[in-house]
Amino acid sequence: MRSVATGSPAPAHPAAVGDPGARGAGAVRPAAPVPAAPTGPARGPRAPGATRAAWAAGFGQAVPVMLGYVPVAFAFGVLGHTAGLPWWAMLAMSAFVYGGSSQFAALQLLAVGAAPYAIVLTTFVVNLRHLLLSAAIAPRLAGWRRREQALFAYELTDEAFAVHSAQYAERAGRPKAEVFTFNAAVHASWVAGTLAGVLAGDLVTDVEALGLDYALPAMFMALLAAGIVADRRGLAVAVVAGGGAVGLTLLGLQYWAVLVAAAVAATFGLAIAPREGRREDTDEPGTEGAVGR
């Protein structure tokens, strides 16, 4: 160890640098630094409890969505069994395609013997709305690894987007364990519902009579209402999107209605946002006499 010239001999042993007697007025360097307490392991005792809490929170958020997914996936499994598709193909669609509207559209095309390219193109068009969903949620995942973002995008659905948007609006720093627990739980319920429908395909022949096809829209409207009940701008955007989608569907644009209506509604929401922002700044207390701002 280097010694500092102070007019006296250097310490005979490196340990003498830390001796109180060696801290004279001429000493320039402090005593040997004491190793700081490790910061990483300090989180260890709290990590298991925090992780379990995140798992529980994610599963609790997933339960309402699971209650809506299971009956719709059940109807999909029944229809697929009735159409003569093998059970493994139905489960593979629910596991890898994982899109209710696109799966039902593909099932109809398979039943009539459509060409593979037509099925792929139709599925692509039906799922184009995910471009808007992923673009809206992407800023929340800016600090994530690429593989984590890819896994999140793989399990992003309309209902998952609604829940994640609401939760991130309340808590920007949500644990990843909570997010992925939610995604895994709702995805598993979709696959389980499909399997149940395949197994019960011989017992249930008319799913429309049971009203199972309405479970998913009803659940999504409940999630939407919970998110916009206190947001006037969100309510206006929802009205524009819903009215536009219905109108375009009645005009015959069945597969493009949602995408076009969502784009128009998003543009409308962006257009009215600055006006509200300026009004809120004007109404902020204490700004009337502010000078130099």
N, C-alpha and C positions, 0 to 999 in steps of 0.2 A: 504494500500500500504506500502511496506517495505521502511524504511528510511535508508539512508547511513550515517554511523558515520563519522562526519567531525570535531568533537570537539565543535559543536554548537547544540542546541536543534533541534529536528526534526520539520519539518513544521507542523503547526497546522491543515492544511487542505490539502487534496491530491492535490487540484488545485494549491497549492503553488509550487509544483514541476515544474510546467511549467512557473512560474514567473521569469522574468529576474533577480530579486534580489536574487533568490535562487541558481543561477548558479555560485557559488564561485569556487575558485581554487581547493577546496577539493572535489567538486562534481564528482562522478564516473559515475553515470547514467545520460543519457541525459534526456531532457524534454520528457513528455509523447508524444508518436508518434502521428502525425496528420494522420488521416485516409487518405489513398491514394485514388486518384480518381478511381472509378470503371472502369475496363478495358472492361468488357463484354458489358454494355449498350452503351459504346462509339461507338460500331459498329452498333448499332441499326439504326441510321438515314441513314447509307449507305447501309444497308442490302437490303431494298426493291429495290433500283435502281440496285444494283449489281445482285440481283436475276433475275430481269426482263432482264437485259443484258445477263445473262447466258441462260435464256429461249430463247431469240431472237437468240443468237449465235447457240444454239443447233438446233433450228428449221431451221435456214439458212443452216446449214450443212446437214440437213435431206432432204431438198427439192430435190436435184439431185437424191438421192436414192429413194425417194417417186415416182418420175417420172418414174423410172424404175420398181418399185414394182407394181404399180397400173395395168399396162397392163398385166403383168404376172399373177398377182392374178386374174384379170378379166378372163384370159384364163382358169385358174384353176376352177373358179366358173362355167364357161360355160361347161367345160368338165364334171364336177361333176353333173351338172344338166342334161346333156345329158345321163350320166351313170345311172341316176335314184336315186341318193342320195338325201336325204332330205336337205333342206336349212340349218337347224340347225346343221347338221353334217358337212357341208362344213365350216360354220363359226367356229365351234368348232375346226376343224383341223387347220384352219388359226390362231386361237387364242391360242391354246395350243401346237400344234406340231410346227408351225411357222418355217417351213423349206421347201423351194420351191421344191428342188429335191426329198426330201423324201415324200412330199405330192403327187407329181405327180407319184412317184413310187408306193405309197400305193394306189392311185386311180386306176392305171392300174391293180394292184393285186385284188382290190375289184371288178373291172368290170368282171374279169374272175372267180370270186368265190374262190380265194385262201384262205387257212386256216389262222386263226388269227395269229398263231405263225410264219408263213412265212412272214406275213406283218410286224410284230414287228421286226423280225430278219433282214429283208431287210432294214427297216427304220434305225435300229441300225447301220448296216454296212455303209449305205449311209452317216450317220451323224458322222462317226468316225473321220472325218477331224476336227471336233470341238475340239477334244482332243489337236491337234496341235495348233489350234487358241487360245484356252483358256490358254494353257501353255505359249504361246508367250506373251499374254497380261497380264498374272497374276502378273508379277512384278510391273505393274503400279497400281495395286489395293491392294498392300501389307498392307496399312494402313486403309483399309475399314473394316467396320463391316461385319460379316458373312452373314447377311441377305441382305446387299447391294451387296456383291459379288455374292450371289445366284441370285438376281434379274438381275444383269448385265449379268451373264452367261445365264440366261433364254432367254434373248433377243439378244444374240450374234449370228450374221449371218456373212456370208462371206463379204458382203458389209459393215456391221457395223464394222467388224474387220479392213477392209481397211481404213475406215474413222478414227476410233479411233487410229489406229497405226500412221497415218499421223499427227493427231492432237497432240497426246502425244509426238511425236518426236519434235514438235515445242514448245509445252507448257506442261511441265511435271506436272504442278500444275493446271490442268483444274478443274473448279468447277463441283461438282457432279450434280448440277442442269442442267448444260449444257449437261452432258453425258446422264442423264436420259431423258431429253427432246428429244434429238436425238433418243434414243431407243424407246420411247413411240410414237413419231411421225411416224417413219418408220413402226413400228408394226401396228399402227392404219391404215396406208395407205394400208398395206397388207390385213387387215380384210375388209376394205372398198372396195377394189378392188374385193375381193372375193364376197362380197354381190352384187356389181354391176354386176358381171358375172352371179350370180345365177338369178338375176332379168331379165337379158337380155338373158337368156339361150334359150328361144323360138325364139328369133330374130336372134341370131348368131349361126350358126351350124358348121362352119368351121373356127376355130381360126388360123389354119396354113396359110390360104389364106391371113389373115391380117398381118402376120409376127409378131404377138405378142410374140411368143416364143423367138424371138431374142432380145427383149428389155432388158432382165436381163443380158445376156452375154455382150451385147454392153455397158451397163452402168458399169458393173464391169471392163471391159477392160479399159474404160475411167478413172475410179478411180485408177486402177493399173498403167496406164501410167503416171498419174499425180504424183504418189508417187515415181516412179523410174526414172523419166526423168533426174534427176541430180545425180543419184547414180549408179555408174558402177557395184558395187557389187550386188546391188538389181536387176539391169538389167540382170546380168549373172544368178542370182538365178531364176528369172522369166523365162528366156529362158530354163533353165534346167527343171524347174517344168512344164512349158507348153509343151515342147517337150516330156518329159517323160509321161505326162498324155495322150497326143495324141497317142504316140506309144503304151502304154499299152492298151488303148481303142481299137486300131486297132488289137491288139493281142487277144482281147476277154475279158480282165479284166475290165469290164465296171464299176463295183462298187468299185473296189480296186484301180483303176488307179489314182485317185486324191490323195488318202491317201499315196500310195507308192511313187508317184512322189513328193509329198510335203515333205515326210521324206528324200528322196534322195537329193532334192534341199536344204533343211535346213542343212543337213550334209555337202553338198558342200559349202554353204555359211559360215558355221562355220569353215570349213577347210581353206578357203581363207582369213578369217578375220584377223588372227594373222599376216600374211605376210604384209597386208596393214598397220596394226598397227605399225609393226616394221619399215616399210618404212616411215611412217609419223613421227615417233619419230626421225629417222635419218635426215629427211629433216627439222626438226624444227630449226629455226634460233637461234643462240647463244649457241648451245650445243657442238660445235666443241672444244672449249677450256675449257669446263667444267671439273673440277677435283673433284674426290671423289664421283661421282655419280654412 
